[in-house]
Amino acid sequence: MRFKKKKLNTLKMIISLMCLGILLTSCGLKTIQPKVVTKIVEVKQDLPNELLTCKDVRLVPDVKTQADVAEYVLTLYDGYMDCFLKLEAIKRLQKEVNED
């Protein structure tokens, strides 16, 4: 009989502590609204110097044969592709900056 009474008292103590814990936590609950901070930061991005210059191509070539003309056309195309690829890289960098 004594054992049952001790067990019953322990059970009452556990239930009381649980109720007390529930009551204490409900007093501490408070809805916290997150504070949203919006700050615009402007970052200056310098372009690399190698993107700002293109290959030097002579506009008036010294041509004497058809082979010279063909070589000049290939040189012009090479200069064009150099400038085109650098301009595309600049556009890509600008797009990345505008997206951020």
C-alpha positions in Angstrom: 0.0 0.0 0.0 2.8 2.3 0.9 4.4 1.7 -2.5 1.3 2.7 -4.4 1.0 5.9 -2.4 4.6 6.8 -3.2 4.1 6.0 -6.8 0.9 8.1 -6.8 2.7 11.1 -5.2 5.5 10.8 -7.8 3.0 10.8 -10.6 1.2 13.9 -9.1 4.6 15.6 -8.9 5.4 14.9 -12.6 2.0 16.1 -13.7 2.3 19.2 -11.6 5.7 20.0 -13.0 4.5 19.5 -16.6 1.5 21.8 -16.0 3.8 24.4 -14.5 6.2 24.1 -17.4 3.3 24.6 -19.9 2.1 27.6 -18.0 5.5 29.2 -17.8 6.2 28.7 -21.5 2.9 30.2 -22.5 3.7 33.3 -20.6 6.9 33.7 -22.4 5.5 33.3 -25.9 5.5 36.5 -27.8 5.2 36.8 -31.5 8.3 38.5 -32.8 7.9 40.2 -36.1 11.2 40.1 -38.2 12.6 43.4 -39.0 13.3 43.7 -42.7 16.1 46.0 -43.6 16.4 47.2 -47.2 19.6 48.9 -48.1 20.8 49.6 -51.6 24.5 49.5 -52.0 26.1 50.8 -55.1 29.3 49.1 -56.1 31.5 50.5 -58.8 32.9 47.8 -61.1 35.8 48.7 -63.2 36.2 46.9 -66.5 39.5 45.1 -67.1 41.8 47.0 -69.5 42.1 44.1 -71.8 38.4 44.4 -72.6 38.7 48.0 -73.5 41.1 47.7 -76.5 40.8 45.7 -79.7 43.5 44.4 -82.0 45.1 47.0 -84.2 44.2 46.5 -87.8 45.6 48.6 -90.6 42.8 50.2 -92.6 44.9 50.7 -95.7 46.8 47.6 -96.4 49.8 47.1 -98.7 48.4 44.6 -101.2 50.1 43.4 -104.3 48.6 40.0 -104.9 45.4 38.1 -104.3 47.1 36.3 -101.4 47.8 39.7 -99.8 44.1 40.6 -100.1 43.1 37.2 -98.6 45.5 37.7 -95.7 44.1 41.2 -95.2 40.5 39.9 -95.1 41.5 37.3 -92.5 43.2 40.0 -90.4 40.1 42.1 -90.6 37.9 39.2 -89.5 40.3 38.4 -86.7 40.1 42.0 -85.5 36.3 41.9 -85.8 36.1 38.7 -83.7 38.4 40.1 -81.1 36.2 43.2 -80.6 33.0 41.2 -80.8 34.0 38.8 -78.1 35.2 41.6 -75.8 32.0 43.5 -76.3 30.0 40.4 -75.4 32.1 40.0 -72.3 31.4 43.6 -71.3 27.6 43.0 -71.9 27.7 39.9 -69.7 29.5 41.8 -66.9 27.0 44.7 -67.2 24.0 42.2 -67.0 25.5 40.6 -63.9 25.8 44.0 -62.2 22.2 45.0 -63.1 20.8 41.7 -61.8 22.5 42.1 -58.4 
